[in-house]
Each structure stands twice: as C-alpha cells, then as structure tokens.
C-alpha cells in the first residue's frame, strides 16, 4: 500500500523550502556552511599530506586525492549557497 493508495498526495507528506520560515532557512544555511567548512578542511588535510609525503603517492592514495579534490570543489561551492 503506497501513500497515494491511502489518499495522500505528495504535498501532504513532503515539506518544500517555501514552507519553511525564514529563520528555519537561515538555520539550514548555517548548518550547511559549518559542515561544508569541516569537509573543506578534511579535504585540504588529505591534499596537503599527499603533497608533503612522497611515500603516500601510490595509486590507491591518488584515488583518494582525486576524491578529495572533487569534494573540495563541491563543498567549497556549496559553502556559498543556500541549501534550500
């Protein structure tokens, strides 16, 4: 039995950004920025350790490096946006 079978529409069980108060949207923005900053710091540590320690320059760690670079750019751009 799905929600639609029970007579519920999508608007009955989801909450869009327009339904949140401005204070709630501001709270979500601050939470997004805090966790984006943590993610950027973690990615920066991984990238720095790859550059500083040549013994880490193996194929497996290179994959981690590229993942960290993509996360750095993703969360860096997410830091400046409103998640709603």
C-alpha positions in Angstrom: 0.0 0.0 0.0 1.5 3.3 -1.1 0.8 6.7 0.2 -1.1 7.5 -2.9 -3.4 4.5 -2.3 -4.3 5.9 1.1 -5.4 9.2 -0.5 -2.3 11.2 0.4 -0.8 13.5 -2.2 2.9 14.3 -2.4 2.3 17.7 -0.8 0.8 16.0 2.3 4.0 14.2 3.2 6.8 16.4 1.9 7.9 19.8 3.0 9.4 22.2 0.5 11.7 25.1 1.1 8.8 27.5 0.6 7.0 26.0 3.6 9.9 26.8 6.0 10.1 30.0 7.9 12.9 32.4 7.1 14.5 31.5 10.5 14.5 27.8 9.6 16.1 28.6 6.2 18.8 30.6 7.9 19.4 27.7 10.3 19.8 25.3 7.4 22.2 27.7 5.7 24.4 27.9 8.8 24.4 24.1 9.3 25.3 23.7 5.6 28.1 26.2 6.0 29.5 24.6 9.1 29.6 21.1 7.6 30.9 22.4 4.3 33.8 24.0 6.2 34.6 20.7 8.0 34.6 18.9 4.7 36.8 21.5 3.0 39.3 21.3 6.0 39.4 17.5 5.8 40.0 17.6 2.0 42.7 20.2 2.5 44.4 17.9 5.0 44.4 15.0 2.6 45.7 17.0 -0.3 48.4 18.6 1.9 49.5 15.2 3.2 49.7 13.9 -0.4 51.9 16.8 -1.4 54.2 16.7 1.7 54.7 12.9 2.0 56.1 11.3 -1.2 55.7 7.8 0.3 51.9 8.3 0.0 52.0 8.8 -3.7 50.6 5.4 -4.7 47.7 4.6 -7.0 45.3 3.9 -4.1 46.1 7.2 -2.4 45.9 9.0 -5.8 42.3 7.9 -6.0 41.7 9.3 -2.5 43.4 12.5 -3.7 41.1 12.9 -6.7 38.0 12.2 -4.5 39.3 14.9 -2.1 39.8 17.4 -4.9 36.2 16.8 -6.2 34.8 17.1 -2.6 36.9 20.3 -2.1 35.3 21.9 -5.1 31.8 20.6 -4.4 31.7 21.7 -0.8 33.6 24.9 -1.5 30.9 25.9 -3.9 28.2 24.6 -1.5 29.5 26.8 1.3 28.4 29.9 -0.5 24.9 28.8 -1.5 21.6 28.4 0.3 20.7 24.7 0.5 17.0 25.4 0.2 
